[in-house]
Amino acid sequence: MQSKFVQTNGIQLHLLDSADDCVNQLEPILFIHGLTANAHAFDAVIQSGLAGKCRIISVDLRGRGFSDQPITGYTMLDHAKDIIGLLNELAISSIHIVGHSFGGFLGLYLAIYYPDMVKKLVLLDAAVNMHPNTKEMLGPALGRLGKTFDSFNDYINKVKQAPYLSFWDEAMLSYYKADVFHNADGTVTPRSKPEHMMEAVLKGSLGLPWGEIIGLCKHETILINAPGIYNLGAALLPEELAKETVSLLPNAQYHQVAGNHQTMLYGEGAKQIAVLIQSFIK
């Protein structure tokens, strides 16, 4: 995967692109990460069976990773225009989309309002209704934002204490390395800014009447759910709520994998997701 930058929608986006390292057995796939994540969030999924088989593009959304961080402009429309501009710059007219959490909502938005840009859609733990205590459950993940840690090792040690990390996978390291800015004094600070993520939530994932518009997504879709315990003794997306969203989509299927909302992207969950994606888009 090559690190690249493109100009789109007035900003510079960073992406990982495997265009030069594949045999095109499958059609191209665009991976879109979760709310505060980055392009490396899918490293384990890609290496679990997708690498080399098709062109894979994994993007840092605005305000995350190595992409630009405009002061404002984090609505779902802003994000969608970034992706459309990105695909235009890469001369891609339409593409399969795999979106995790916030990235799944963005994939849905693109499928609904820019249907010709999307081929098939894979939703990873993204649904109209998440657990009713989602805000509290995300506290440990969002709590790192805006803080400075004494060192990268200190940061990783704090990450490993998170309630949702039931195991550590070395593939997580690339994700967390891209998550922080290394300061001159040796300290590290998460790249995503809390005010930007709050705008993305309020004007993005929570800013649209998903229950009313989700039926407009006519694309073939699979919703992959990881109902393992995430925090506070519950799954971030319980099985019944995932299936509720599948019932609202005209052309969707439900699949379940190992892990929880975070660990599904690693270990056994990553392997299962890679198999499901290959079977779905071939």
C-alpha positions, -999 to +999 in steps of 0.1 A: +000+000+000+015+033-011+009+065+009-005+093-013-021+127-011-048+142-033-065+176-035-102+174-032-130+197-021-105+224-011-084+202+012-057+176+010-066+140+018-042+113+026-048+077+015-032+043+012-035+029-023-025-006-036-029+002-073+007-010-080+005-041-060-025-061-072-036-085-099-072-073-101-090-106-093-117-084-077-131-050-084-116-020-065-127-014-029-127+018-009-123+014+029-137+042+051-128+042+088-147+050+119-152+084+137-118+090+152-098+063+133-075+065+103-067+046+071-046+020+089-077+007+108-082-019+081-046-032+079-055-066+095-086-071+074-067-063+042-038-086+051-062-114+061-070-123+025-076-092+003-041-079-002-029-083-038-063-094-052-077-060-061-070-023-059-076-012-023-079+024-012-081+033+024-086+070+032-079+093+061-111+113+064-107+151+069-094+159+104-080+124+109-046+108+102-025+128+078-053+145+060-059+183+064-078+195+095-100+224+084-114+244+114-150+235+104-168+215+077-174+181+092-210+175+080-218+143+061-220+163+029-185+177+035-172+142+039-191+129+008-177+157-014-142+148-002-147+112-013-163+121-046-134+144-054-109+117-043-125+092-067-125+118-095-088+125-089-081+087-092-103+084-123-126+059-106-163+063-117-177+039-091-164+016-064-173-009-037-174+007-003-166-009+030-173+014+059-168+008+096-191+027+121-190+064+110-175+052+077-206+030+073-229+059+077-208+078+051-211+049+027-248+049+032-250+086+025-230+082-007-252+053-018-284+073-012-274+106-026-247+097-051-259+062-061-239+060-093-206+063-073-213+031-053-213-005-065-219-027-035-219-016+002-204-033+032-214-019+066-193-029+095-212-023+128-232+007+115-269+008+120-298+033+123-300+026+160-269+017+181-269+008+218-289+034+237-258+041+259-235+045+230-223+080+242-212+066+275-197+034+259-175+055+236-161+075+265-128+056+267-122+059+230-130+096+228-113+104+260-079+102+245-086+132+222-071+165+232-047+149+257-009+148+256+009+116+266+044+114+280+056+091+252+043+068+225+048+038+248+028+056+275+001+061+250+000+025+239-001+013+275-031+035+281-047+022+249-042-014+261-062-007+292-093+002+273-123-020+282-130-028+245-095-043+239-100-079+249-067-088+232-038-071+216-029-077+179+004-064+166-015-052+135-031-026+157+003-008+161+003+008+126-032+022+134-021+038+167+012+051+152-009+070+126-032+082+154-008+105+171+015+135+164+050+132+178+059+164+196+095+177+197+098+170+235+090+133+230+053+135+240+025+125+217-009+140+210-038+123+191-042+139+157-080+141+157-094+171+175-124+167+199-142+197+184-139+183+149-152+149+160-181+165+179-191+184+147-189+151+127-212+134+152-238+162+156-238+173+119-229+139+104-238+106+119-265+120+142-275+149+119-296+130+095-330+111+098-315+077+090-347+059+098-365+079+071-339+078+043-322+044+047-348+028+025-335+049-004-303+028-005-311+003-033-276-012-035-267-047-026-256-044+010-243-067+038-242-056+074-214-073+093-220-072+130-197-080+159-220-084+190-192-090+215-191-070+247-176-035+240-181-016+272-205-015+302-212-052+297-229-048+263-222-047+225-221-012+209-244-027+182-265-055+196-276-082+171-313-072+173-305-035+163-283-046+135-310-069+121-335-040+124-314-019+100-311-049+076-349-051+076-351-014+066-327-019+036-344-031+004-315-054-006-294-064+025-281-094+044-269-098+079-237-115+089-220-119+123-183-121+131-161-126+162-151-097+184-167-064+193-170-030+176-133-025+177-117-059+178-138-071+149-111-055+127-084-078+140-077-115+147-105-139+139-129-111+131-106-097+105-103-131+088-140-135+087-146-101+074-121-106+046-138-138+035-173-121+035-160-092+015-145-115-012-176-136-015-198-105-017-180-085-044-167-113-067 
